[in-house]
Amino acid sequence: MVKILHQNVLSKSLILLFALAAMGSSASAQRFSDHVSGNIGRKVRLGFRLDPGGSVMRPQDNGVTRNGGRFYFSYGVLADFYLDANSNYALATGLGISHMGSVLKYDVGKGLDKFRAEPTEYDLRLQYIEIPFALKLKSNTAGGIGIWGQFGAFAGFPVRARANVISALQQYEKENVLQDINRINTGMLIGAGIEYPLTETLTAVAGFNFQNGFTDVTRNKKWDDGRVNMNVFAVRLGVYF
């Protein structure tokens, strides 16, 4: 009798556990369904991002060498303008403030007029307002995770440029070189990552971005250094609302 009672209790416990698990799975699936349903038909969504990474400047001509890169940090807003009713294709843009730079060494006769008499090292620290334009493709998995990739271009406008300079064994701190930097920086950007719905209206995003600058960062007439491009590797961390 005790054995039969024990078996009945065990059976009922197992049934209860399976029922709770099914309810939890159903609730999770319903949350994902509600999230996807809420996104379908939307024309635009906005978010915020933080992108840490690294930046390097690439001299193309002789007489200039790169001695090191600099930490890259960018923050700003995200905006996705959907191109289809299912929210799988979008024009990804936004507005951000980006900090980047590199360490360059110039031979005698190159660089800024003030320092051309000696081999000189410039630790450049630049700040840009950047606007990306990219085609973004996204697909949702059965588990609720979205996989995205994007390809496009960017435009950056310098708002601050400083250089710590070492020349003839003397050091010059925070030299203002904004007038010696080109007024626009453009190039290609590519990226990929994942999205994860946190609530019905909040989505976390993570991924990687690469920016390949096409424009000469330093004004050649000022530096006599040929073409110097900027490359950026960054982690994408953000949320959409």
BAFI-3210 file (N, C-alpha, C; in Angstrom, 3 decimals, decimal comma, padded with zeros to 6 digits):
// residues 241
n [1|2|3|4|5|6|7|8|9|10|11|12|13|14|15|16|17|18|19|20|21|22|23|24|25|26|27|28|29|30|31|32|33|34|35|36|37|38|39|40|41|42|43|44|45|46|47|48|49|50|51|52|53|54|55|56|57|58|59|60|61|62|63|64|65|66|67|68|69|70|71|72|73|74|75|76|77|78|79|80|81|82|83|84|85|86|87|88|89|90|91|92|93|94|95|96|97|98|99|100|101|102|103|104|105|106|107|108|109|110|111|112|113|114|115|116|117|118|119|120|121|122|123|124|125|126|127|128|129|130|131|132|133|134|135|136|137|138|139|140|141|142|143|144|145|146|147|148|149|150|151|152|153|154|155|156|157|158|159|160|161|162|163|164|165|166|167|168|169|170|171|172|173|174|175|176|177|178|179|180|181|182|183|184|185|186|187|188|189|190|191|192|193|194|195|196|197|198|199|200|201|202|203|204|205|206|207|208|209|210|211|212|213|214|215|216|217|218|219|220|221|222|223|224|225|226|227|228|229|230|231|232|233|234|235|236|237|238|239|240|241]
n.u [000,838|001,902|003,930|002,484|001,215|003,452|004,373|002,238|002,399|004,923|004,425|002,516|004,081|006,018|004,350|003,499|005,932|006,584|004,437|004,875|007,306|006,499|004,710|006,528|008,165|006,250|005,545|007,969|008,230|005,973|006,654|008,782|007,382|005,594|007,445|008,570|006,247|005,616|007,618|007,205|006,071|006,894|008,430|010,754|013,394|015,027|018,143|020,891|024,436|027,691|030,980|033,852|037,344|040,096|042,355|044,246|046,610|047,543|050,314|051,111|053,293|056,929|059,115|057,453|056,429|054,498|054,347|052,685|049,312|046,108|043,752|040,370|037,254|033,796|030,592|027,015|023,890|021,650|019,912|017,553|016,060|013,453|013,116|011,357|008,277|008,616|010,756|013,351|015,219|017,097|017,959|020,720|021,731|022,783|024,234|027,311|029,966|033,366|036,517|039,879|043,089|046,710|050,230|052,753|055,865|057,964|060,346|063,265|062,496|059,878|056,461|054,970|055,714|056,954|058,438|060,105|062,855|064,042|063,963|060,756|058,260|054,796|052,103|049,043|045,779|042,540|039,242|036,040|032,890|030,714|028,892|027,210|026,262|024,554|023,574|021,565|021,096|018,968|018,097|015,853|016,317|014,935|015,231|014,975|017,056|018,446|020,298|022,601|024,004|025,982|026,760|028,427|029,059|030,833|030,952|033,074|033,687|036,124|036,364|038,063|041,555|044,555|048,070|050,726|054,028|057,308|060,390|063,709|064,679|062,970|059,793|056,460|053,381|049,979|049,586|047,738|046,323|044,212|043,621|045,294|044,327|042,377|039,115|037,116|036,509|036,215|035,001|034,827|032,558|032,000|030,131|028,963|026,798|024,786|021,370|019,368|016,265|015,233|012,979|009,548|009,891|012,548|015,787|018,864|022,071|024,976|028,244|030,725|032,588|034,195|036,085|037,323|039,271|039,219|040,021|042,624|043,896|045,557|046,343|047,946|049,405|050,162|051,634|053,249|053,248|052,174|049,601|047,662|045,841|043,009|042,246|039,796|038,931|036,313|034,196|030,744|028,357|025,164|021,749|018,408|015,349]
n.v [-001,215|001,264|001,459|001,704|004,144|005,831|005,620|006,828|009,460|010,176|010,005|012,035|014,237|014,271|014,776|017,338|018,762|018,506|019,920|022,507|023,083|023,031|025,166|027,254|027,126|027,689|030,291|031,619|031,271|032,672|035,267|035,784|035,580|037,719|039,785|039,658|040,018|042,570|044,006|043,672|045,462|047,887|051,010|052,303|052,061|052,995|053,322|052,955|053,065|051,737|051,594|050,077|049,663|049,427|051,645|052,442|054,271|054,314|054,872|055,500|056,202|056,535|057,654|058,076|056,352|053,997|053,910|052,948|052,153|053,453|053,460|052,999|054,602|054,922|056,445|056,787|057,317|054,905|054,169|052,437|052,127|050,497|048,456|046,600|044,794|042,759|043,392|042,567|043,743|046,722|050,208|051,196|053,668|056,618|058,577|059,551|060,077|059,838|058,671|058,477|057,540|057,532|056,648|058,242|058,369|060,731|061,356|063,490|066,598|066,051|066,201|068,602|072,087|073,314|071,334|070,075|070,008|067,998|064,397|063,338|062,431|061,919|061,746|061,267|062,339|062,107|063,414|062,742|063,561|061,166|059,616|056,824|054,867|052,161|049,013|046,800|043,465|041,083|038,138|036,098|033,535|030,322|030,192|032,753|034,516|037,081|037,301|039,399|041,289|043,828|046,214|048,968|052,490|055,270|058,599|061,004|063,822|065,945|067,286|067,852|067,837|066,786|066,626|064,957|065,726|064,659|065,920|066,535|065,748|067,084|067,581|068,238|069,076|068,356|069,723|071,752|070,526|070,674|072,232|071,102|068,707|066,776|067,851|066,016|062,555|059,567|056,258|052,624|050,424|047,439|044,905|042,588|040,566|039,761|039,869|040,104|039,612|041,349|042,322|042,910|045,258|045,980|045,399|043,752|044,262|042,963|042,780|042,969|045,534|046,885|049,502|050,853|053,313|055,562|058,105|060,572|061,247|063,233|066,532|066,766|068,923|070,226|068,374|066,946|064,145|062,234|059,794|059,018|056,712|055,795|053,055|051,125|048,908|047,536|046,658|046,125|047,235|047,543|048,790|048,460|050,286]
n.w [000,000|000,840|-001,025|-003,409|-002,925|-002,797|-005,443|-006,767|-005,807|-006,806|-009,551|-009,889|-009,165|-011,211|-013,378|-012,698|-012,799|-015,540|-016,581|-015,556|-016,823|-019,485|-019,440|-018,883|-021,167|-023,080|-022,310|-022,740|-025,507|-026,258|-025,455|-027,220|-029,625|-029,300|-029,280|-031,888|-033,387|-032,572|-033,782|-036,499|-039,212|-038,236|-039,027|-038,318|-035,904|-032,864|-031,090|-028,729|-028,534|-027,571|-028,546|-028,099|-029,010|-031,319|-033,089|-036,012|-037,942|-041,365|-043,062|-046,474|-048,002|-048,340|-045,704|-043,608|-040,764|-038,866|-035,423|-033,504|-032,446|-031,295|-028,561|-029,392|-029,118|-029,249|-029,186|-029,340|-031,147|-032,631|-035,642|-037,392|-040,453|-041,712|-044,624|-045,490|-044,792|-042,908|-041,362|-041,975|-043,600|-043,657|-043,664|-042,106|-039,927|-038,119|-035,456|-034,134|-031,688|-032,002|-030,843|-031,700|-033,159|-033,625|-033,502|-035,141|-036,911|-038,348|-040,912|-041,318|-042,813|-043,363|-042,183|-039,890|-040,398|-038,194|-036,978|-038,797|-039,056|-037,638|-037,015|-036,093|-033,726|-033,660|-031,571|-032,286|-031,496|-032,151|-032,652|-033,870|-035,405|-036,485|-039,150|-040,125|-043,032|-044,032|-045,501|-043,887|-043,024|-041,550|-039,739|-037,894|-035,505|-034,459|-031,741|-030,831|-031,158|-033,068|-036,085|-037,626|-040,350|-041,905|-044,483|-045,825|-045,840|-044,333|-042,969|-041,588|-039,473|-038,334|-035,046|-033,062|-032,562|-031,369|-030,632|-029,122|-029,201|-029,980|-030,542|-031,502|-028,977|-027,316|-025,774|-026,695|-025,532|-026,251|-028,752|-030,916|-033,764|-035,434|-037,713|-039,495|-040,247|-042,492|-043,493|-043,737|-043,366|-044,988|-045,815|-046,025|-044,335|-042,520|-040,810|-038,285|-036,223|-033,311|-032,103|-029,193|-027,721|-024,889|-023,559|-024,545|-025,881|-025,750|-026,994|-026,943|-028,445|-029,984|-031,443|-034,123|-035,719|-038,611|-039,933|-042,845|-043,795|-046,555|-047,171|-047,106|-044,010|-042,860|-043,950|-046,951|-047,974|-045,713|-044,224|-045,975|-046,507|-048,158|-048,625|-045,796|-044,186|-042,070|-040,050|-038,310|-035,707|-033,952|-031,163|-031,110|-028,915|-027,639|-027,354|-028,555|-028,619]
ca.u [000,000|002,825|004,644|001,561|001,036|004,699|004,389|001,246|002,949|006,006|003,830|001,904|005,176|006,591|003,371|003,527|007,175|006,445|003,455|005,539|008,291|005,759|004,202|007,657|008,540|005,188|005,646|009,139|007,898|004,990|007,373|009,491|006,371|005,114|008,516|008,634|005,005|005,675|008,560|006,690|005,289|007,530|009,196|012,043|013,659|016,157|018,908|022,102|025,570|029,042|031,866|035,285|038,158|041,424|042,500|045,615|046,772|048,380|051,038|051,287|054,525|058,174|059,398|056,522|056,187|053,591|054,977|051,690|047,925|045,503|042,449|039,233|036,013|032,744|029,265|026,031|022,559|021,426|018,601|017,305|014,873|013,120|012,797|010,340|007,265|009,031|011,892|014,576|016,147|017,007|019,036|021,257|022,465|022,853|025,138|028,193|031,207|034,407|037,866|040,815|044,393|047,831|051,548|053,495|057,203|058,291|061,754|063,643|061,926|058,450|055,711|054,617|056,854|057,584|059,274|060,693|064,321|064,497|063,002|059,748|057,176|053,517|051,061|047,835|044,536|041,534|037,834|035,199|031,469|030,619|027,572|027,282|025,171|024,798|022,466|021,598|020,269|018,771|017,221|015,591|016,366|013,814|015,471|014,740|018,242|018,565|021,649|022,624|025,229|025,786|027,829|028,125|030,096|030,715|031,558|033,475|034,075|036,922|035,993|039,172|042,773|045,709|049,239|051,902|055,123|058,683|061,286|065,002|064,730|062,031|058,417|055,449|052,130|048,673|049,640|046,484|046,597|042,920|043,682|046,176|043,607|041,342|037,831|036,195|037,117|035,222|035,505|033,926|032,337|031,329|029,904|028,085|026,582|023,538|020,423|018,637|015,162|015,192|011,556|008,790|010,296|013,980|016,621|020,312|022,809|026,420|028,873|032,016|032,596|035,489|036,046|038,518|039,251|039,737|040,478|043,865|043,530|046,360|046,436|049,264|050,122|050,687|052,529|054,091|053,384|051,411|048,295|047,633|044,465|042,669|041,479|039,208|038,333|035,537|033,115|029,456|027,520|024,094|020,360|017,343|014,142]
ca.v [000,000|002,416|001,520|002,228|005,564|006,498|005,692|007,828|010,790|010,409|010,246|013,358|015,223|014,339|015,450|018,754|019,333|018,624|020,980|023,794|023,292|023,365|026,532|028,168|027,147|028,389|031,721|032,140|031,343|033,736|036,539|035,968|035,840|039,080|040,690|039,659|040,624|044,004|044,633|043,603|046,625|049,123|051,664|052,743|051,837|053,780|052,682|053,611|052,143|052,012|050,771|050,111|048,926|049,959|052,392|052,581|055,053|053,557|055,682|054,815|056,646|056,479|058,820|058,076|055,004|053,920|053,357|052,372|052,564|054,042|052,946|053,621|054,584|055,667|056,312|057,566|056,756|054,023|054,308|051,474|052,416|049,229|048,496|045,589|044,667|041,777|043,952|041,822|044,595|048,082|051,176|051,454|054,930|057,112|059,700|059,183|060,782|058,808|059,059|057,564|058,144|056,629|057,247|058,257|058,952|061,385|061,623|064,896|067,180|065,733|066,590|070,011|072,994|073,633|070,241|069,344|069,992|066,803|063,290|063,723|061,490|062,558|060,921|061,965|061,985|062,772|063,222|062,952|063,262|060,182|059,204|055,630|054,528|050,760|048,090|045,816|042,270|040,397|036,964|035,606|032,094|029,779|030,428|034,146|035,340|037,624|037,355|040,504|041,706|045,102|046,664|050,322|053,513|056,228|059,916|061,574|065,234|066,179|068,417|068,079|067,121|067,148|065,768|065,039|065,690|064,526|066,350|067,038|065,424|067,931|067,106|069,290|068,447|068,819|070,664|071,798|070,274|070,525|072,853|070,292|067,463|066,926|068,177|064,882|061,228|058,630|054,921|051,477|049,749|046,146|044,448|041,438|040,307|039,142|040,635|039,243|040,360|041,347|042,463|043,076|046,503|046,227|044,386|043,925|043,990|042,794|042,378|043,534|046,441|047,271|050,665|051,016|054,681|055,806|059,486|060,967|061,895|064,446|067,344|066,528|070,200|070,613|067,361|066,371|062,747|061,340|059,382|058,348|056,265|055,349|051,821|050,959|047,626|047,850|045,795|046,837|046,949|048,525|048,370|049,106|050,506]
ca.w [000,000|000,919|-002,299|-004,420|-002,609|-003,190|-006,904|-007,183|-005,501|-007,758|-010,867|-009,877|-009,130|-012,548|-014,243|-012,340|-013,327|-016,990|-016,845|-015,313|-017,890|-020,707|-019,282|-019,028|-022,589|-023,800|-021,989|-023,444|-026,933|-026,448|-025,371|-028,479|-030,656|-029,107|-029,681|-033,351|-033,882|-032,318|-034,718|-037,865|-039,586|-037,809|-040,081|-037,797|-034,488|-032,385|-030,032|-028,231|-028,662|-027,099|-029,383|-027,793|-029,978|-031,603|-034,337|-036,517|-039,167|-042,293|-044,052|-047,748|-048,665|-047,576|-044,872|-042,469|-040,251|-037,724|-034,229|-032,614|-032,602|-030,105|-028,161|-030,081|-028,352|-029,928|-028,587|-030,077|-031,363|-033,765|-036,285|-038,472|-041,247|-042,348|-046,053|-045,779|-043,738|-041,924|-040,602|-042,264|-044,336|-043,132|-043,845|-040,767|-039,834|-036,752|-035,211|-033,036|-031,377|-032,019|-030,455|-032,347|-033,428|-033,854|-033,277|-036,408|-036,886|-039,611|-041,170|-041,523|-044,020|-043,438|-040,991|-039,796|-040,593|-036,911|-036,485|-039,925|-039,024|-036,934|-036,996|-035,097|-033,460|-033,360|-030,969|-032,719|-030,807|-032,974|-032,304|-035,043|-035,484|-037,564|-039,614|-040,974|-043,956|-044,367|-045,718|-042,812|-043,234|-040,276|-039,725|-036,547|-035,315|-033,701|-030,324|-030,475|-031,403|-034,418|-036,646|-038,574|-041,011|-042,591|-045,375|-046,281|-045,799|-043,237|-043,145|-040,305|-039,518|-037,121|-034,191|-032,140|-032,954|-030,545|-030,845|-028,261|-030,165|-029,503|-031,617|-031,014|-027,555|-026,584|-025,834|-026,785|-025,140|-026,710|-029,864|-031,668|-035,178|-036,108|-039,033|-040,335|-040,502|-043,510|-042,898|-043,848|-043,474|-045,497|-046,070|-046,046|-043,060|-042,523|-039,453|-038,079|-034,813|-032,890|-031,311|-028,269|-027,104|-023,435|-023,262|-025,781|-026,560|-025,572|-027,641|-026,802|-029,671|-029,820|-032,695|-034,471|-036,864|-039,182|-040,805|-043,671|-044,292|-047,908|-047,291|-046,438|-042,750|-042,694|-045,163|-047,534|-048,127|-044,400|-043,672|-047,026|-046,083|-049,013|-048,103|-044,499|-043,947|-040,722|-039,918|-036,983|-035,339|-032,770|-030,687|-031,045|-027,756|-027,639|-027,136|-029,323|-027,831]
c.u [000,865|003,547|003,777|001,349|002,257|004,768|003,405|001,758|004,042|005,453|003,229|002,972|005,786|005,656|003,385|004,777|007,092|005,485|004,083|006,551|007,604|005,215|005,310|008,087|007,526|005,257|006,821|008,866|006,920|005,660|008,119|008,523|005,842|006,154|008,598|007,407|005,011|006,583|008,021|005,803|005,884|008,353|010,583|012,173|014,944|016,855|020,095|023,234|026,814|029,969|033,322|036,074|039,539|041,451|043,978|045,588|047,816|049,049|051,304|052,626|055,726|058,354|058,495|056,284|055,251|054,299|053,973|050,298|047,424|044,172|041,355|038,011|034,993|031,416|028,285|024,715|022,541|020,036|018,526|015,992|014,545|012,689|011,750|009,416|007,691|010,256|013,180|015,632|015,972|018,182|019,497|022,080|022,484|023,795|025,993|029,375|032,295|035,767|038,842|042,162|045,450|049,111|052,352|054,860|057,552|059,799|062,006|063,056|060,458|057,773|055,413|055,865|057,644|058,601|060,053|062,219|064,881|063,510|062,037|058,678|055,934|052,557|049,731|046,601|043,417|040,133|036,980|033,720|031,289|029,167|027,740|026,063|025,423|023,496|022,595|020,610|020,176|017,803|017,073|015,639|015,162|013,971|015,307|015,920|018,259|020,018|021,658|024,017|024,963|027,018|027,463|029,321|029,867|031,355|031,853|033,985|034,829|036,456|037,090|040,363|043,947|046,845|050,265|053,111|056,461|059,603|062,542|065,104|063,869|060,611|057,455|054,091|050,932|048,763|048,331|046,779|045,299|042,959|044,564|045,569|042,535|039,968|036,786|037,006|036,027|035,850|034,405|033,747|031,621|031,154|028,975|027,921|025,248|022,670|019,654|017,526|015,174|013,768|010,837|009,247|011,793|014,792|018,092|020,993|024,303|027,006|030,233|031,852|034,027|035,285|037,385|038,471|039,867|040,415|041,817|043,505|044,259|046,443|047,852|050,077|050,751|051,795|053,536|054,340|052,613|050,072|048,475|046,176|044,275|041,834|041,013|038,635|037,596|034,514|031,852|028,658|026,399|022,745|019,462|016,095|012,896]
c.v [001,253|002,599|002,121|003,718|006,370|006,678|006,741|009,241|011,149|010,743|011,639|014,469|015,401|015,074|016,942|019,442|019,528|019,753|022,347|024,110|023,695|024,777|027,556|028,290|027,905|029,887|032,351|032,291|032,480|035,103|036,818|036,290|037,260|040,098|040,805|040,339|042,124|044,729|044,664|044,812|047,943|049,707|052,087|052,321|052,564|053,035|053,521|052,597|052,680|051,058|050,948|049,313|049,539|050,671|052,486|053,431|054,367|054,494|054,868|055,133|056,494|057,766|058,938|056,633|055,071|053,236|052,733|052,870|053,215|053,362|053,724|053,505|055,470|055,421|057,179|056,832|055,893|054,296|053,329|051,835|051,166|049,423|047,460|045,436|043,712|042,201|043,152|042,657|046,035|048,913|051,579|052,741|055,363|058,300|059,359|060,117|059,724|059,399|058,026|058,244|057,095|057,380|057,106|058,911|059,462|061,603|063,121|065,395|066,882|066,080|068,079|070,889|073,223|072,584|069,527|069,217|068,730|065,656|063,501|062,645|062,256|061,523|061,641|061,421|062,809|062,443|063,622|062,839|062,355|059,816|057,979|055,527|053,097|050,033|046,971|044,696|041,505|039,228|036,479|034,080|031,645|030,044|031,872|035,057|035,796|037,689|038,432|040,710|043,008|045,456|048,059|051,235|054,416|057,547|060,487|062,993|065,567|067,419|068,736|067,253|067,662|066,170|066,034|064,768|065,545|064,835|066,950|066,905|066,360|067,412|068,289|068,619|069,152|069,950|070,600|071,645|070,129|071,110|072,074|068,931|067,714|067,036|067,083|063,600|060,249|057,265|053,881|050,936|048,423|045,705|043,257|041,223|039,651|040,164|039,664|040,044|040,212|041,472|042,594|044,307|046,765|045,070|044,720|043,554|043,910|042,336|043,009|044,427|046,713|048,450|050,807|052,400|054,798|057,174|059,688|061,750|063,217|065,210|067,261|067,813|070,656|069,672|066,818|064,881|061,777|061,003|058,633|058,010|055,816|054,072|051,660|049,559|047,840|046,779|046,641|046,338|047,993|047,925|049,132|049,195|050,327]
c.w [000,000|-000,402|-003,383|-004,213|-003,042|-004,706|-007,411|-006,954|-006,497|-009,130|-010,941|-009,878|-010,507|-013,496|-013,984|-012,894|-014,830|-017,351|-016,655|-016,402|-019,181|-020,650|-019,460|-020,470|-023,405|-023,565|-022,713|-024,931|-027,210|-026,397|-026,663|-029,607|-030,550|-029,564|-031,202|-033,936|-033,691|-033,293|-036,145|-038,135|-039,121|-038,952|-039,619|-036,335|-034,120|-031,259|-029,622|-028,248|-027,959|-027,855|-028,942|-028,829|-030,122|-032,939|-034,709|-037,781|-040,042|-043,292|-045,317|-048,427|-047,739|-046,767|-043,665|-042,053|-039,055|-036,569|-033,266|-032,939|-031,329|-029,823|-028,894|-029,188|-029,044|-029,221|-029,369|-030,221|-032,618|-034,330|-037,443|-039,163|-042,065|-043,798|-046,439|-044,577|-042,626|-041,119|-040,792|-042,978|-043,856|-043,619|-042,448|-040,790|-038,373|-036,664|-034,006|-032,880|-031,218|-031,685|-031,011|-032,548|-033,685|-033,535|-034,563|-036,215|-038,270|-039,718|-041,295|-042,839|-044,214|-042,118|-041,013|-039,833|-039,312|-036,488|-037,596|-039,859|-038,369|-037,160|-035,834|-034,968|-033,021|-032,785|-031,203|-032,011|-031,434|-032,486|-033,499|-034,670|-036,691|-037,865|-040,514|-041,895|-044,419|-044,648|-044,696|-043,100|-041,930|-040,438|-038,295|-036,511|-034,496|-032,208|-029,898|-030,695|-032,856|-034,847|-037,726|-039,168|-041,741|-043,424|-045,874|-046,185|-044,594|-043,654|-041,765|-040,471|-038,230|-036,366|-033,180|-032,599|-032,142|-030,841|-029,751|-029,137|-029,448|-030,668|-031,008|-029,496|-026,704|-026,795|-025,796|-026,557|-025,783|-027,737|-030,655|-033,158|-035,968|-037,521|-040,012|-040,672|-041,559|-042,872|-043,048|-043,977|-043,889|-045,719|-046,042|-044,628|-043,294|-041,070|-039,412|-036,593|-034,558|-032,152|-030,427|-027,598|-025,588|-022,919|-024,601|-026,564|-026,508|-026,141|-027,442|-028,109|-029,350|-031,152|-032,870|-035,703|-037,305|-040,121|-041,518|-044,318|-045,676|-048,023|-046,582|-045,173|-042,571|-044,016|-045,726|-047,688|-046,817|-043,925|-044,678|-046,752|-046,963|-048,387|-046,778|-044,186|-042,504|-040,791|-038,476|-036,842|-034,016|-032,450|-030,604|-029,831|-027,711|-027,326|-028,102|-028,450|-028,689]
res [m|v|k|i|l|h|q|n|v|l|s|k|s|l|i|l|l|f|a|l|a|a|m|g|s|s|a|s|a|q|r|f|s|d|h|v|s|g|n|i|g|r|k|v|r|l|g|f|r|l|d|p|g|g|s|v|m|r|p|q|d|n|g|v|t|r|n|g|g|r|f|y|f|s|y|g|v|l|a|d|f|y|l|d|a|n|s|n|y|a|l|a|t|g|l|g|i|s|h|m|g|s|v|l|k|y|d|v|g|k|g|l|d|k|f|r|a|e|p|t|e|y|d|l|r|l|q|y|i|e|i|p|f|a|l|k|l|k|s|n|t|a|g|g|i|g|i|w|g|q|f|g|a|f|a|g|f|p|v|r|a|r|a|n|v|i|s|a|l|q|q|y|e|k|e|n|v|l|q|d|i|n|r|i|n|t|g|m|l|i|g|a|g|i|e|y|p|l|t|e|t|l|t|a|v|a|g|f|n|f|q|n|g|f|t|d|v|t|r|n|k|k|w|d|d|g|r|v|n|m|n|v|f|a|v|r|l|g|v|y|f]
***
